[in-house]
Amino acid sequence: MGKVVVTGGSGKLGRACVKDLLGHGYEVFNVDRAAPAERVCPFILADLADFGQTVDAFSACPGEKAQRGDFDAIVHLAAIPAPHLFTDAVTFENNTLSTYNVFATAYRLGIKNVVWASSETVLGLPFDTSPPYVPVDEEYVGRPETAYSLSKVVGEEMARQFCRWDAGMKIIGLRFSNVMEPRDYERFAGFQKDPAIRKWNLWGYIDARDAAQAIRKAVEAPLKGADVFIIANAETVMTQSSAQLMKDAFPDVPVKKKLTKNETLLSMEKAKRVLGYKPQHSWRKEVE
């Protein structure tokens, strides 16, 4: 199917992505600042905030003679993964610079297919200010509320400009919801006592395996230019109905459609329509 370099392949989402790509016939190469717990594909230790290391890591497959544009696609997941893990300046610098280095290296090496991890936070999380409507979608301008979110908005703008410089490039940003592995679902029972615990992201989540599916669909999509897609699961993390959650927490926010009982409030319609994304996993089935 092709050679794909995955940055951050040692992390939660990266592990699922690597496994999914390998399972669908891709050659995968992991670039990360941390070694994977289990090595299932070739691995290079590199700091993507350093431009030279980025160029070197992407120039050729490990152990092979360097060839321009050796990889068919880049999946860029490496980043500080959430707000408030580091100081704001460190978070913004690391995420913005590493994303620039990845895009710039792809541009220089002639790698036309880039998929990267943007974030649901660009939608206005933690929604201390109410969203303009629900389900939230890709139609309104980003509302960064943290240095982390601002780094993702800057990344989305960089993608647009790189694709303007090279009309043959594709750079797809996936606005992932809160990534969960099956072992995380045991915590969901605790959310039910107080819906306010998960109000910050409209009670959304994304199973890591479905996130990996979305990445692969984006890699395979016959698109050009820069675009963004919200990637979430089809349901909320709550047993209470989505309509009631909105009535209690955001009574003045317009609801643009009739909601099914536990329907996600993070719209997947664009991802379903354009990428063919369809989530396969449910936390409810995992805890039954």
N, C-alpha and C positions, 0 to 999 in steps of 0.2 A: 504493500500500500504506500510505502514511502518512509522517509526518515524524519522523525520529529524530535526536536530538542524541547524538553520540559524544564523550565526554571522553577525552583522550589518543589522539585519532585519528591523531596523527603518529607514534606509537610502533610497535614491532614487531607487537604484537597489534592495535593500533588500525588500522594500515594494512590488515591482512587483513580486519578487521571492516567497515571502510568499503567496501572493494572488494566484499565479499560482499553487503552490504545494497544497494549500488547495483546490483549484478547481479541482484538479486531485486525491483527496482522501487521501492525506498524512496527518498525524498528524505532526504539525509544532511547533517548540519551538524557540523563538527569544532570542538571547543573544546579548546585545548591551550596550554601555556606555550611550546611550540616550534612554529614553522611547519613544515608538511609539506614534505618534499623535492619532492614532486610534488602540486600542488593539483588534486584530482579532484572536490572539492565545496567549498561555501562554508566559510570558516574564520574563527574569532574567536580572538584571542590573549587569554587570561584566566588568572588565578591563582585556582584554585578553593578555595584556603585562605582566600580573602577572600570573605566572605558576600555583600557588595554586588556584586562582580564575578560571582559565581555566579548571583544573582538576575537581574542584567542579561543575562547570556549566555543564560539559559534562558527569558527572558520572551517572546521572539519570534524568528522566523527572521531572519537577517541581512538588513538592508535593508528590512524590512517594519515597518509600524506595530505597536507592542507590543499583543499580545492575551493575555489570561490563559490559560495552559495551551495555548499555540499548538502545542507539540510533542505527538505521540502517545506517544512513549516516550523514555526516557533510557537510554543504555548508558554506564555509568561505569567507564572503564578507567584514568583518569589517577591516577597514584600513583608514589611511589618504588617501583621494581619488585622489589626484593630486599633482603635484609638486608645490612648492613655497607657499603653504598654511601655512607651518611652516618652521622653519630653517631646513637645509638639515640634520643635525645630528639627530634632533628630528624625522623627517620623516623616515629616514633610521632605526633608533632604534625601533620606534613603529611598523613599518610594518614588519621588519625582525623578531623581537622578538615575536610579536603576531602570525605570521605565523609559526614560530618554535614551539611555545607553542601549537597551534592547531594540527600540525602534530604529535608532540611528545605525546600529550594526546591521540589522536586517536590510535597511535601505542601502547601505554601502556594499553588502555582500550579494545583493540581488535576491534575497529571500522574500518572496511576495506575499506569503501567507502567515499572518500573525494573529493569534487569539490571546487575549490577556484578561486578567481578573480586575475588572472595575469593582464596584460595590453598590449594594442597596443604599448605603449611607448617602450617596449623592442625591437621593430623593428627598432629603430633609431630616433624616434620622438624627436624634432620637424622637422626633415629632413632639418636642416641647411646643413648637409652633405647629398647628394642625396642618395636615396635608390639604391641598386645594380640592381634592375629591378622592373617592375610592371607587374601584380599585385603582391604585396609583399606577402610572404607566410611564412610557418614555417620552411623552409629548410635552411635558413642561420642563422649563429650564432647571438645571441642577441647583440644589440648595445646600451647599456644604455648610455644616455646622461645627466641624472640627478640622484640625490640621490634616488628619488622616483622610477625611472626606475631600478636603480641598486638593490633596495630592491626586485623588482619583479624577476629579473634575479637570485638573491640569493634564492628566494623562489622556483623557478623552479628547481634549483640545489638541494635544500633540498628535494624536492619531489622525485627526482631520487634516492637520497641516502636512504631515508626512505623506498622506494619500493625495493631497493636492500637488505635492512635489513630484509624485510618481503615481500617475493615474492607473497603473497596473497593480498597485498594492492593494491588499485587503488587510485591514486591521479591525478586528471585531472585539469590542469590550463587553464582557459579560458581567452584569450587575448582580452578583451572587447575593442571595440572602444568607442568613446565619447557617454555616455549614455544620451538619450533624452526621456522625457515624452511628451505626446501630447501638453501640454501647452507650451513647448519649441519651437514648430515649427513656432510660429509667428515671431520668430527672424530670420528665414531662409531667408526671403526676403532681409534682410540687407546684407547677404553674397553675393548676386548676383552682387552688384556694384563693388566689389573688390575681385576676387578669391584668392588673397594673404592672406586674412583674415583666410582662412581655409586650406591653403597649408600645415600647420604644421602637419596635419595627413592625407594628401592625400584626403581631402574633405570627410572623412568618418564619420559615426555615427552608433549607434545601438539604436533602439527603446527598451525601458526598457522591454516591453512585449515580444519582441523577445529574448532579453537577458535572460529573465526568462525561456522561452521555451528551450533555449540552456542549461541552468543549469539543468532543469529537464531531458532533453535527456542525459546529461552527467551522472547524478545520475543513470539513468536506464540502461546505456550502460554496456553490459557484458564484460568489459575489465579488465585487470590486469596491474599493473605497472604505471609508470608516463608518462604523455603525455600532449601536449599543443595544443590548437586550437584557431585560430583567429575567433572572433565572431563579425560580422558587418552586416549591412543591405545590400540589394542587389544593392543599388544605392548610389550615392554621395549626398551631400547636395546642389549640384549646378544644375542649368538648362542648363548651358553650357556643351557641350559634354566632356566626360572623355578624349577622344583623344586630343581635343583641349587644355584642361587644362594641359595635360602632355606636349604637344608641346610648350606651352607658358612658363611653370614653370620649366620643367625638360627636355629640348630638347635632352639631351645626354643620357638619361636613357633608356635602352632597354625595349620595350613593348613586353611581351612574348606571347600575344594572340591578336586577333582582338577584339576590345572592342565594345560592344553595346553602344548606345548613352550615357546613364548616369550610366554605369556599375561601381560598386565598384572597387576601386584599392587596396582593402584589401581582399585578396583571402579567400573565404569561402569554397573552394572546399573540403578541408580535413574534415571540420566540417559536410558538407553535406554528404560526402561519409561514414564517420565512425560513426557519431552520428545521422545521419538522420535529421540534422538541416535544416530548411527551413523557412526563415523570412516571416512573414505574414503581416507586417505593412509597410506603406510608408508615408513619410511626405507629399508627394504631395496630397494624398487622404485626409489627415487631414486638409489641408488648402484650398481645393477646395470649 
